[in-house]
Amino acid sequence: MRLATAQLVNNGALLEQTMANLDSHTCNYRVLWVPGVNRNTIKNREAKNIPPYPGPNRMRDCYCTVNLDQEEVFRTKIIEKSLCPFYGEDFYCEIPRSFRHLSFYIFDRDVFRRDSSIGKVAVKKEDLQKYHGKDTWFQLQPVSADSEVQGKVHLELRLSEVITDSGVINHKLATRVLECQGLPIVNGQCDPYAAVSLLGPSRSEAKKTKVKRKTNNPQFEEVFYFEVTRPLSYTKRQFDVEEEDVDKLALRVDLWNASNLKFGDEFLGGVRVPLRVLGQAGVHDAWYFLQPRENGGKSVKVEELGSLRLNIVYTEDHVFPSEHYTPLRDLLLHSANVGPVSASTAHILGEVCREKQEAAIPLVRLFLHYGKIVPFISAIAHAEVNRTQDPNTIFRGNSLTSKCIDETMKLAGMHYLQVTLKPIIDEICTEHKPCEIDPVKLKESENLETNRENLRHYVDRIFNVITTSGVRCPTVMCDIFFSLRESAATRFQVDQDVRYTAVSSFIFLRFFAPAILSPNLFHLRPHHPDPATSRTLTLISKTIQTLGSLAKSKSVFQWYFSRPFPLRFMIKRAQGRNRFGMKNFKKRWFRLTNHEFTYHKTKGEGALCSIPIENILAVERLEEESFKMKNMFQVIQPERALYIQANNCVEARDWIDILTKVSQCNRKRLSTYHPSAYLNGHWLCCKLSADTAPGCTPCTGGLPANIQLDVDGDRETERIYSLFSTYMTKLIKMQEACGSKSVYDGPEQEEYSSFVIDDPQETYKTLKLIVSAVQTLEQQHTKYKRDKFKKTKIGSQEHPIGDKSFQCYIRQQSESSTYSI
């Protein structure tokens, strides 16, 4: 998952932050179509009218979480003492798995640091397009255990004819509960069972399956029988149950978590199936999404919980085989060689997109993937410098150049930030020394001079580690900065300082200062800092920005890459180093340096185990069915594999990404691996019995380059196609602007003034090629969507029946029956 740009509000100023790279792939192998490349941008603006806290202090300390179903993937900072908290945080990600709801929860933290939910907003996946790119106020809904459901269930219903001993013909309904998938984890466990009932005007029979322990994907495979009473008019010729009787009957299947607590079992979700789905065949086999319990919510008026303002941008891309993208990809990769560069395909993308960041993200990843990022950024930067009149404003705007450099630094420089800033940031967050220098905000127990000295001490240390971090800067960043320096020096030959200020504005203002201000966004800290520490970091960040604007150091051009990673708490399975030891799961602290990967019993103790980086042969996901546990990955070594469970899917992807990068240059890296574990004397994936058997699946790996990014060039080209398709009207208008500028040599028309067009004829030629390539891909997408719709089977495992799709399922079954007749 990639986290892009966050906008955080501090003291009324909008500070643009660069967030961490968590690159993720939905598919790690090439098929004809790769569906479900889902990308989401969430602008968490603000909440209002939160109900006051009961008591004399009516204010609340609130934060908001972003959840995929019930899995938290992002958390905002805490806004203290407010009933209308303003967050102003942006969250960009690629979604690495399927989901039903994108949910937002508002929590309140009390004086005892206990968190309680106030309300939630849950948007169904199919409804996300309704709110695409729009600022929308959502009413907060009550949070109750009965409404917190997820997962799906596989049912098979069969109506059979039974002749009794007296010769009377009865009908029985056989209900087979096969399995469930993706049930929620309740209080760290999931011991599910199913309760099956036949509902009607005067009946309610309940039967239960066995409890399946420690799994949220239970396999039940149990059958229950229910008698269906026949009407008096029934004769031998009538096999089907009459419609008026069937409509009164329904099957109810509820999933419960068997709890040892005195409060009873927890509801996990349920489904109600009208028996009219049996139709003439008398058989029904389908998957169903679990639904909340009817009337399960709390009796709270919705308007009493307040509301949340969100701006959600959700896209789902379908990637074709590589040859489909050749025309558009060639146009993009040739951009650096087009003269002038404003007539190039990549530059035109930046012109037509509503925000430059939209264009910068896929462009940078594409050019990095093909090793052409430096010439591209050099070309657009040189053109921007030549258009700049005042050296004091160089690279100060949110241009395509500045956004592309920001994105490159974010992808290439994250580890550089870790090794440079993390030690001192940890110290600041641990010591809690007061640094407030505003007399108005000074506490009674604080001394202004002492605080000023504390602040000076921290600033001196951070500025020193930045200016002496020469050996750690990534090479690609050095190459870009060298190009910026040369362009600035050539354009402004009189001003000798501009060659350094042009670079320091990126290094200090757009790279280090944002990381200091919000260390949690750069994985320098696991959580948002407390308000007092946040204020300290704000003062330090502002001071570093000021110092950076005055910096004139050549050292920034001499840095290269290094790789650290912070301590994280995860669960690991014993490796079997002790022949007779138990291979159980234990919680451990994990740490990665550029020399070794270690885990510790506690945060301050020595390592229980150390794995040299050169011994890491591969790092891959582990299939969930191996141990019935989510978010598992494996670190493969020469003698064994270390199985680890991360806290969520984002963190799992993060660890796989960084471990792959640091071990990418190892000579003995594997080309194949086992996606499942070795249990009970064989590999679960390929069933081979030898524990030394070679892998059965190709390794995913990364790119053996200076920045080892796991980038799919076709996916990024598909994303660029989607942007061109979205802004097609602007492409047409830009073509009109080229024509107008070529014919009329007078003042530029106002409606075309927003476009940068240096050479109308060259720009028009490029636009024509872009439109042609986009239209060709559009035809492919139209055909794909049409074929996909024809093949979609509602009720299948991939497309379970939900509350809105039931009527579609009935209609689909009716059409299928009519066709077969």
C-alpha positions in Angstrom: 0.0 0.0 0.0 1.4 3.4 -0.8 0.7 6.3 1.4 1.0 9.5 -0.5 0.5 13.1 0.6 -1.0 14.0 4.0 -2.2 17.5 4.8 -2.0 18.3 8.5 -3.2 21.4 10.1 -1.1 22.9 12.8 -1.7 26.4 14.3 -3.9 27.2 11.4 -1.3 26.6 8.7 -1.6 23.9 6.1 1.6 22.0 6.1 2.2 19.6 3.3 3.7 16.3 4.4 5.2 13.3 2.6 4.1 10.0 3.9 5.7 6.5 3.9 5.9 4.1 1.0 4.1 0.8 1.6 4.2 -0.7 -1.8 1.7 -3.5 -2.5 0.7 -5.8 -5.2 -2.8 -7.3 -5.5 -1.4 -10.0 -7.8 2.2 -11.3 -7.9 1.9 -13.1 -11.2 0.8 -12.4 -14.8 -2.6 -13.5 -16.0 -4.7 -12.4 -18.9 -6.5 -9.9 -16.7 -5.4 -8.7 -13.3 -8.5 -7.4 -11.6 -8.9 -5.5 -8.4 -6.0 -3.0 -8.4 -7.8 -0.8 -6.0 -6.5 2.6 -4.9 -8.0 4.8 -2.4 -7.4 8.4 -1.3 -9.2 9.6 1.8 -9.2 13.2 2.9 -10.3 13.1 6.5 -11.4 16.7 7.0 -13.3 17.2 10.2 -16.2 16.1 12.5 -18.8 18.3 14.1 -21.5 18.2 16.7 -19.9 15.3 18.6 -22.1 14.7 21.7 -20.5 16.3 24.8 -18.9 14.2 27.5 -21.2 13.6 30.5 -19.8 15.6 33.4 -18.4 19.0 34.2 -15.7 18.8 31.5 -17.9 18.4 28.4 -15.1 18.5 25.9 -13.7 15.3 24.3 -10.3 14.1 23.0 -11.2 12.5 19.7 -9.4 10.6 16.9 -10.6 8.9 13.8 -9.6 5.5 12.4 -9.8 4.2 8.8 -10.8 0.5 8.6 -11.1 -2.1 5.8 -14.1 -3.9 7.2 -12.9 -4.2 10.8 -9.2 -4.0 10.2 -7.7 -0.7 11.1 -5.2 0.6 8.6 -4.8 4.3 9.6 -5.3 6.5 12.6 -5.4 10.3 12.9 -3.9 12.3 15.6 -5.9 13.1 18.7 -7.7 16.5 18.7 -8.0 17.6 22.3 -10.9 19.4 24.0 -13.1 19.7 21.0 -16.6 18.7 20.0 -15.9 19.7 16.4 -12.4 18.3 15.8 -10.6 19.3 12.6 -8.2 16.6 11.4 -7.2 17.7 7.9 -5.3 14.4 7.2 -5.0 12.7 3.8 -4.5 9.0 3.5 -3.5 7.4 0.2 -3.2 3.6 -0.2 -3.4 0.7 -2.6 -5.8 -1.9 -1.1 -4.1 -5.3 -1.0 -7.2 -7.4 -0.5 -10.9 -7.6 -1.1 -13.3 -5.8 1.3 -17.0 -5.0 1.8 -17.0 -1.7 3.7 -14.7 1.2 4.0 -15.4 2.3 7.6 -14.5 5.3 9.7 -14.7 5.3 13.5 -14.7 8.2 15.9 -13.1 7.4 19.3 -12.9 9.4 22.5 -9.9 8.9 24.8 -10.7 9.7 28.5 -8.3 10.8 31.3 -7.5 7.2 32.0 -6.4 6.7 28.4 -9.4 4.4 27.7 -10.9 4.6 24.2 -14.6 4.4 23.6 -16.4 4.5 20.3 -18.7 7.4 19.6 -20.0 6.5 16.1 -19.0 5.3 12.7 -19.4 5.8 9.0 -19.5 2.7 6.9 -19.5 3.0 3.1 -20.1 -0.1 1.0 -17.6 -0.9 -1.7 -20.2 -0.6 -4.4 -21.3 2.8 -3.1 -17.8 4.4 -3.1 -18.3 5.8 -6.7 -21.2 7.9 -5.4 -18.9 10.0 -3.3 -15.9 9.9 -5.6 -13.9 13.2 -5.3 -16.7 15.0 -3.4 -16.6 16.6 0.0 -19.5 14.9 1.8 -20.9 15.1 5.3 -21.8 11.7 6.7 -24.0 11.2 9.7 -22.3 9.1 12.4 -24.1 5.8 13.0 -24.2 3.9 16.3 -21.6 1.3 16.9 -22.9 -2.0 18.3 -21.7 -5.6 18.4 -24.7 -6.7 16.4 -23.8 -4.4 13.5 -20.1 -5.1 13.3 -20.2 -8.0 10.9 -18.1 -9.2 8.0 -17.5 -12.4 6.1 -19.6 -14.8 4.0 -21.2 -18.2 4.4 -21.7 -21.0 1.9 -25.1 -22.7 2.0 -26.8 -25.5 0.1 -30.6 -26.0 0.3 -32.4 -29.0 -1.1 -36.1 -29.8 -1.0 -36.7 -33.6 -1.1 -39.8 -35.8 -1.1 -40.3 -38.3 1.7 -42.9 -41.1 1.9 -43.9 -41.9 5.5 -44.8 -45.4 6.8 -48.5 -44.5 6.4 -47.9 -43.6 2.7 -48.3 -39.9 3.2 -45.9 -37.8 1.1 -44.1 -35.1 3.0 -41.3 -32.8 2.0 -38.2 -32.1 3.9 -35.7 -29.2 3.6 -32.1 -30.3 3.8 -29.9 -27.4 4.8 -26.2 -27.9 4.4 -23.8 -25.4 6.1 -20.6 -25.9 4.3 -18.1 -23.1 5.4 -17.6 -19.5 6.2 -14.8 -17.1 5.2 -13.5 -13.9 6.7 -15.4 -13.9 10.0 -14.4 -11.1 12.5 -12.0 -11.7 15.3 -13.6 -10.9 18.7 -11.4 -10.0 21.6 -8.5 -11.8 19.9 -10.3 -15.0 19.2 -12.8 -16.6 16.9 -14.5 -19.9 17.9 -17.5 -19.9 15.6 -20.6 -22.0 15.3 -23.8 -21.6 13.2 -27.4 -21.6 14.4 -29.9 -22.6 11.7 -33.7 -21.9 12.0 -36.7 -22.3 9.7 -38.9 -19.3 10.0 -42.5 -19.0 9.1 -45.8 -17.6 10.4 -46.0 -20.1 13.3 -42.6 -21.9 13.4 -39.1 -21.4 14.5 -36.9 -24.4 14.8 -33.2 -23.9 15.8 -30.3 -26.3 15.3 -26.6 -25.7 15.9 -23.4 -26.9 14.3 -20.3 -27.9 16.3 -18.0 -25.1 17.5 -14.9 -24.7 15.4 -12.0 -23.5 17.5 -9.5 -20.8 16.7 -10.4 -20.1 13.1 -12.3 -17.4 11.3 -12.6 -19.6 8.2 -14.5 -22.6 9.6 -15.3 -25.7 7.6 -18.7 -27.0 9.0 -20.0 -29.5 6.5 -23.1 -30.2 8.5 -26.6 -31.0 7.3 -29.9 -30.1 9.1 -33.4 -31.3 8.1 -36.6 -29.4 8.5 -40.1 -30.6 7.7 -42.1 -28.5 5.3 -45.8 -28.8 5.9 -47.8 -29.3 2.6 -51.2 -27.7 1.8 -54.3 -29.9 1.8 -54.6 -29.4 -2.0 -51.4 -31.3 -2.5 -51.5 -34.2 -5.0 -48.9 -36.5 -6.4 -48.6 -34.5 -9.6 -47.6 -31.4 -7.6 -43.9 -31.8 -6.6 -43.1 -28.1 -6.1 -44.2 -26.3 -2.9 -46.9 -23.9 -3.8 -45.8 -20.3 -4.1 -48.1 -18.8 -1.5 -46.8 -21.3 1.1 -43.1 -21.0 0.2 -43.2 -17.2 0.4 -44.1 -17.5 4.1 -41.1 -19.6 4.9 -37.4 -18.6 5.2 -34.2 -20.0 6.5 -32.2 -18.1 9.0 -28.5 -18.8 9.6 -26.7 -16.9 12.3 -23.0 -17.2 13.1 -21.9 -16.9 16.7 -18.6 -16.8 18.6 -18.6 -19.2 21.5 -17.5 -17.2 24.4 -16.4 -18.2 27.9 -17.5 -14.8 29.3 -20.6 -14.4 31.4 -22.1 -12.0 28.9 -22.8 -14.8 26.5 -21.8 -15.6 22.9 -21.1 -12.8 20.4 -23.1 -12.3 17.2 -20.8 -12.5 14.1 -23.4 -12.1 11.4 -26.4 -13.7 9.8 -28.4 -14.3 6.7 -32.1 -14.8 5.9 -32.8 -16.9 2.8 -36.5 -17.0 1.5 -37.3 -20.5 0.4 -38.7 -19.1 -2.9 -35.0 -19.2 -4.1 -35.5 -23.0 -4.5 -37.5 -22.4 -7.7 -38.7 -25.4 -9.7 -35.5 -27.3 -9.3 -35.8 -27.4 -5.5 -32.1 -26.9 -5.1 -30.2 -23.8 -4.1 -26.3 -23.6 -3.7 -24.9 -20.1 -3.1 -22.5 -17.9 -1.0 -24.1 -15.1 1.1 -22.6 -12.0 2.7 -23.3 -12.0 6.4 -25.6 -9.2 7.4 -26.2 -7.3 10.7 -28.9 -8.6 13.0 -32.2 -6.9 12.5 -33.0 -4.2 15.1 -29.6 -4.9 16.5 -28.5 -1.2 16.7 -28.8 0.9 19.8 -31.7 3.2 20.3 -29.8 6.4 19.6 -30.9 9.2 17.3 -28.5 9.5 14.4 -28.4 13.3 14.6 -27.3 13.1 18.2 -23.9 11.4 17.3 -22.6 14.2 15.1 -21.2 13.9 11.5 -17.9 13.5 9.7 -16.7 15.3 6.5 -14.8 13.1 4.1 -13.5 13.3 0.6 -13.1 9.8 -0.9 -11.4 9.0 -4.2 -11.6 5.3 -5.1 -10.4 3.8 -8.3 -10.3 0.2 -9.5 -7.9 -0.6 -12.4 -7.9 -3.7 -14.6 -4.4 -4.4 -16.0 -4.1 -5.9 -19.5 -1.2 -7.9 -20.9 1.9 -5.8 -21.4 1.6 -5.5 -25.2 -1.7 -3.5 -24.9 0.2 -0.6 -23.2 3.1 -0.4 -25.7 1.9 2.7 -27.6 1.1 4.8 -24.5 4.1 3.5 -22.5 6.5 4.4 -25.4 5.0 7.9 -25.6 5.6 8.4 -21.8 9.1 7.0 -21.7 10.1 9.2 -24.6 9.1 12.4 -22.7 12.6 13.4 -21.6 13.7 13.5 -25.3 10.8 15.6 -26.6 11.7 19.2 -27.4 10.3 21.3 -25.8 9.4 19.0 -22.8 6.1 20.8 -22.4 5.0 19.0 -25.6 5.8 15.6 -24.1 3.1 13.1 -22.9 4.2 13.1 -19.3 4.1 16.9 -19.1 0.7 17.0 -20.7 -0.6 14.6 -18.1 0.5 17.1 -15.4 -1.3 19.9 -17.3 -4.7 18.2 -17.6 -4.9 16.6 -14.1 -6.8 18.5 -11.5 -3.9 18.1 -9.0 -0.3 17.6 -9.9 0.1 14.9 -7.3 -2.3 12.7 -9.3 0.1 12.7 -12.2 3.3 12.6 -10.2 2.6 9.3 -8.4 2.3 7.0 -11.4 4.8 8.9 -13.5 7.6 8.7 -10.9 7.0 5.0 -10.3 6.9 4.2 -14.1 10.1 6.2 -14.7 11.8 4.6 -11.7 10.9 1.2 -12.9 12.5 1.8 -16.3 15.5 3.7 -14.9 14.6 7.0 -16.6 13.5 9.1 -13.6 16.7 11.3 -13.6 16.5 12.5 -17.3 12.8 13.1 -17.0 13.0 15.2 -13.8 16.0 17.0 -15.2 14.1 17.9 -18.4 11.0 19.3 -16.6 13.1 21.0 -13.9 15.2 22.7 -16.6 12.1 24.0 -18.3 10.6 25.3 -15.1 13.8 27.0 -14.1 13.9 28.8 -17.5 10.3 30.0 -16.9 11.2 31.3 -13.4 12.0 35.1 -13.2 12.9 35.5 -9.6 15.6 33.1 -8.1 13.9 33.5 -4.7 10.8 31.7 -6.0 12.5 28.8 -7.6 10.7 25.5 -7.1 8.4 27.1 -4.5 5.1 26.2 -6.2 3.2 22.9 -6.4 4.4 22.3 -10.0 4.8 18.9 -11.7 8.5 19.1 -11.1 8.3 19.7 -7.3 5.6 17.0 -6.9 7.7 14.5 -8.9 10.8 15.2 -6.8 8.7 14.9 -3.6 7.4 11.5 -4.8 11.0 10.4 -5.7 12.4 11.4 -2.3 9.5 9.6 -0.6 10.2 6.4 -2.4 14.0 6.5 -2.5 14.7 8.3 0.8 12.6 6.6 3.4 15.4 4.4 4.8 17.8 7.4 4.7 15.3 9.2 7.0 15.2 6.2 9.3 19.0 6.1 9.9 19.4 9.9 10.1 16.5 11.1 12.3 15.1 8.1 14.2 17.6 8.1 17.2 17.1 11.8 18.0 13.3 11.6 17.4 13.1 8.7 19.8 15.0 10.7 22.4 12.8 13.7 22.0 9.6 11.6 22.4 11.0 9.8 25.4 12.6 12.7 27.4 9.5 15.0 27.2 11.7 18.1 27.8 9.7 21.3 27.5 10.6 23.5 24.5 7.8 26.1 24.4 9.2 29.6 23.7 5.9 31.4 23.3 5.3 33.3 26.6 1.5 33.1 26.1 1.7 29.2 26.0 4.3 28.8 28.7 3.1 26.8 31.8 3.6 28.1 35.3 6.2 25.5 36.2 8.3 26.2 33.0 11.2 28.6 32.5 11.5 30.4 29.2 15.3 30.3 29.1 15.5 26.7 30.0 12.9 25.9 27.3 14.9 27.9 24.8 18.1 26.1 25.6 16.3 22.7 25.3 15.0 23.7 21.8 18.4 25.0 20.8 20.0 21.7 21.9 17.6 19.6 19.8 17.9 21.8 16.7 21.7 21.8 16.9 21.8 18.0 17.0 19.2 17.5 14.2 20.8 20.1 12.0 24.2 18.4 12.6 23.0 14.9 11.8 21.4 16.2 8.6 24.5 18.1 7.4 26.9 15.2 8.2 24.7 12.5 6.8 26.7 12.5 3.5 27.1 8.7 3.2 23.5 7.9 3.4 21.7 9.7 0.7 20.3 7.6 -2.2 22.2 7.9 -5.4 19.1 8.8 -7.5 18.4 11.8 -5.2 22.0 12.9 -5.6 21.7 12.8 -9.4 18.5 14.8 -9.3 20.0 17.4 -7.0 23.0 17.8 -9.2 20.8 18.4 -12.1 18.8 21.0 -10.2 22.0 22.8 -9.1 23.3 22.9 -12.7 20.0 24.3 -14.1 19.7 26.9 -11.4 23.4 28.0 -11.8 23.0 28.3 -15.6 19.8 30.3 -15.4 20.8 32.7 -12.6 24.6 33.1 -13.1 24.8 36.3 -11.1 23.2 34.7 -8.0 25.9 32.3 -6.6 23.6 31.1 -3.8 20.7 29.9 -5.9 22.5 26.6 -6.9 22.3 25.6 -3.2 19.0 27.1 -2.1 17.3 25.3 -5.0 18.3 22.0 -3.5 18.0 22.9 0.2 14.4 23.8 -0.4 13.7 20.1 -1.2 16.0 18.6 1.4 14.9 20.7 4.3 11.5 22.1 3.5 10.0 19.0 1.7 11.9 16.1 3.2 13.4 16.5 6.7 11.0 19.1 8.1 7.8 17.1 7.4 9.4 14.0 8.9 10.3 15.8 12.1 6.8 17.4 12.3 4.9 14.0 11.8 7.4 11.2 12.6 4.6 8.6 12.7 3.9 9.1 9.0 7.5 8.2 8.1 7.6 5.2 10.4 10.0 7.1 12.7 7.5 6.5 15.5 4.7 3.9 15.8 2.0 6.4 16.8 1.1 10.1 16.8 3.2 11.9 19.5 1.4 13.4 22.5 0.3 17.1 22.2 3.3 18.4 24.2 5.8 16.4 22.2 4.0 17.4 19.0 4.4 21.1 19.9 8.2 20.5 20.4 8.5 18.8 17.1 6.6 21.6 15.4 9.0 24.2 16.8 12.0 22.1 15.7 10.5 21.6 12.2 9.9 25.3 11.7 13.4 26.1 12.8 14.9 23.5 10.5 12.9 25.0 7.6 14.3 28.4 8.4 17.8 27.1 8.6 17.3 25.1 5.4 16.3 28.2 3.5 19.7 29.6 4.4 21.8 26.5 3.8 24.6 26.6 1.2 26.3 23.3 1.6 27.8 21.1 -1.1 27.5 18.0 1.1 24.0 17.3 0.0 25.4 16.1 -3.4 27.6 13.4 -1.9 25.1 11.2 -0.1 24.2 7.6 -0.7 21.8 4.9 0.5 21.6 3.1 3.9 18.9 0.8 5.3 17.6 0.8 8.9 14.2 -0.1 10.3 12.5 0.5 13.7 11.6 -2.0 16.4 8.2 -3.6 15.8 6.0 -5.9 17.9 4.8 -9.0 16.1 4.1 -12.7 16.6 6.5 -15.4 15.4 6.4 -19.2 15.2 9.4 -21.1 16.7 11.9 -22.0 14.0 12.6 -25.5 15.3 16.3 -24.7 16.1 15.8 -27.0 19.2 15.0 -30.4 17.8 12.7 -31.4 20.6 11.2 -27.9 21.3 7.6 -27.0 20.7 6.9 -24.9 17.6 4.4 -22.5 19.2 3.7 -18.9 18.5 5.1 -16.1 20.7 5.1 -12.4 20.7 8.5 -10.8 20.1 10.1 -7.5 19.3 11.7 -7.4 15.8 14.4 -5.2 14.6 16.1 -4.7 11.2 19.5 -3.1 10.5 21.6 -3.1 7.4 23.5 -6.1 8.9 21.0 -8.3 10.6 17.3 -9.2 11.3 16.8 -9.9 15.0 14.0 -10.6 17.5 13.9 -9.9 21.2 11.8 -11.0 24.2 11.5 -7.5 25.4 12.3 -4.2 23.9 15.5 -3.5 25.9 17.0 -7.1 26.1 19.5 -8.7 23.8 18.5 -10.6 20.7 17.1 -14.1 21.1 18.0 -14.8 17.5 20.0 -13.0 14.8 19.6 -13.6 11.1 22.4 -12.1 9.0 21.1 -10.2 6.0 23.2 -12.4 3.7 21.3 -15.5 5.0 17.9 -14.2 3.9 17.1 -16.1 0.7 13.6 -14.8 0.1 10.7 -13.0 1.9 7.2 -13.9 0.8 3.7 -14.1 2.0 2.5 -17.2 3.8 -1.0 -18.6 2.8 -3.6 -18.0 5.5 -4.6 -21.7 5.5 -1.2 -22.8 6.8 -2.0 -21.8 10.4 -5.5 -20.3 10.0 -3.9 -16.8 10.7 -4.0 -13.6 8.7 -1.2 -11.3 7.7 1.5 -14.0 7.8 4.8 -13.8 6.0 8.0 -16.0 5.9 11.7 -15.1 6.1 13.4 -18.0 4.2 16.9 -19.0 5.4 19.2 -21.8 4.2 18.1 -24.3 6.9 14.6 -23.2 7.8 11.9 -20.5 7.4 10.8 -18.0 10.1 7.0 -17.6 10.1 5.8 -14.2 11.4 2.3 -12.6 11.8 2.1 -8.9 11.4 -0.5 -6.7 13.1 -2.4 -5.9 9.9 -2.1 -6.2 6.1 -0.4 -2.9 5.8 2.4 -3.8 8.2 2.8 -7.2 6.6 3.3 -5.6 3.2 5.7 -3.1 4.8 7.9 -5.8 6.3 8.0 -7.9 3.1 9.0 -4.8 1.1 11.8 -3.7 3.4 13.2 -7.2 4.0 13.1 -7.9 0.3 15.0 -4.6 -0.4 17.8 -5.2 2.1 18.4 -8.8 0.9 18.0 -8.1 -2.8 21.7 -8.3 -3.6 22.3 -11.6 -1.8 24.0 -14.0 -4.2 22.0 -17.1 -3.1 18.5 -15.6 -3.4 15.9 -18.2 -4.3 13.9 -18.1 -7.5 11.1 -20.3 -6.2 9.5 -20.8 -2.7 6.7 -22.7 -1.0 3.7 -20.4 -0.4 2.4 -22.7 2.4 4.0 -24.2 5.5 5.7 -27.6 6.0 3.4 -29.4 8.4 2.7 -33.0 9.3 5.5 -34.3 7.1 4.7 -32.5 3.9 4.4 -29.1 2.2 0.7 -28.0 2.3 1.0 -26.3 -1.2 2.6 -29.0 -3.3 2.2 -32.1 -1.0 5.9 -33.0 -1.4 7.2 -34.8 1.7 10.9 -33.7 1.7 11.4 -30.5 3.8 14.3 -29.6 1.5 12.2 -29.9 -1.7 12.6 -26.9 -4.1 9.9 -24.3 -4.1 6.8 -24.8 -6.2 6.0 -21.1 -6.9 8.2 -18.3 -8.4 9.4 -15.7 -5.9 8.0 -12.2 -6.3 11.2 -10.3 -5.3 12.0 -6.7 -6.2 14.1 -4.8 -8.7 17.9 -5.2 -8.5 18.5 -1.5 -8.7 19.7 1.4 -6.6 16.1 1.8 -5.4 14.7 -1.7 -5.3 11.0 -1.0 -5.8 8.4 -3.7 -6.5 6.8 -1.8 -9.3 4.6 -3.2 -12.1 5.1 -0.9 -15.1 1.9 -2.1 -16.7 -0.1 -1.2 -13.6 1.3 2.3 -13.6 0.6 2.8 -17.3 -2.9 1.6 -16.7 -3.3 4.2 -13.9 -2.0 6.9 -16.3 -4.5 5.7 -19.0 -7.3 6.1 -16.4 -6.2 9.7 -15.7 -6.1 10.6 -19.4 -9.6 9.0 -19.8 -10.9 10.9 -16.8 -9.6 14.2 -18.1 -10.4 13.6 -21.8 -12.4 16.8 -22.1 -9.3 18.7 -21.0 -7.2 16.9 -23.6 -9.7 18.1 -26.3 -9.6 21.6 -24.9 -5.8 21.6 -25.0 -6.0 20.5 -28.6 -8.3 23.5 -29.2 -5.8 25.7 -27.4 -3.0 24.6 -29.7 -5.1 25.4 -32.7 -6.0 28.8 -31.4 -2.4 29.6 -30.5 -1.2 28.5 -34.0 -3.8 30.6 -35.9 -4.1 33.7 -33.7 -0.8 35.4 -32.8 -2.5 37.8 -30.5 -3.3 37.7 -26.7 -4.1 34.2 -25.4 -7.7 33.4 -24.8 -8.6 33.2 -21.1 -10.1 29.7 -21.2 -6.8 28.3 -22.6 -4.5 30.4 -20.3 -4.1 27.5 -17.7 -2.1 25.3 -20.2 1.6 25.6 -20.7 2.1 25.4 -24.5 5.5 26.4 -25.8 5.2 24.7 -29.2 1.6 24.4 -30.4 2.4 22.2 -33.3 4.5 19.6 -31.4 2.0 19.6 -28.5 -0.9 19.0 -30.9 1.0 16.0 -32.5 1.5 14.5 -29.0 -2.1 15.1 -28.0 -3.3 13.4 -31.1 -1.2 10.3 -30.3 -2.4 10.3 -26.7 -6.0 10.4 -27.7 -5.5 7.6 -30.2 -3.8 5.4 -27.6 -6.4 6.1 -24.9 -9.3 5.4 -27.3 -7.7 2.0 -28.2 -7.4 1.1 -24.5 -10.9 2.3 -23.9 -12.2 -0.2 -26.4 -10.3 -3.0 -24.7 -11.8 -1.9 -21.3 -15.3 -1.8 -22.7 -15.0 -5.3 -24.1 -13.5 -6.6 -20.9 -16.3 -5.1 -18.8 -18.9 -6.6 -21.1 -17.3 -10.1 -21.0 -16.9 -9.8 -17.2 -20.6 -8.9 -16.7 -21.6 -11.9 -18.8 -19.5 -14.2 -16.7 -20.5 -12.8 -13.4 -22.5 -15.4 -11.4 -24.3 -13.9 -8.4 -24.1 -16.3 -5.5 -20.6 -17.6 -6.4 -17.7 -17.3 -4.0 -16.4 -14.3 -5.8 -19.8 -12.6 -5.9 -21.8 -13.6 -2.8 -25.5 -12.6 -2.5 -25.9 -9.4 -0.5 -28.8 -7.3 0.7 -28.9 -5.5 -2.7 -28.1 -8.3 -5.0 -30.8 -10.8 -4.0 -33.3 -9.6 -6.5 -30.5 -9.7 -9.2 -29.9 -13.3 -8.2 -33.6 -14.2 -8.6 -33.8 -12.5 -12.0 -30.6 -14.2 -13.1 -31.9 -17.6 -12.0 -35.2 -16.9 -13.8 -33.5 -16.0 -17.0 -31.3 -19.1 -16.8 -34.3 -21.3 -16.3 -36.2 -19.7 -19.2 -33.1 -20.1 -21.5 -32.7 -23.8 -20.5 -36.4 -24.5 -21.3 
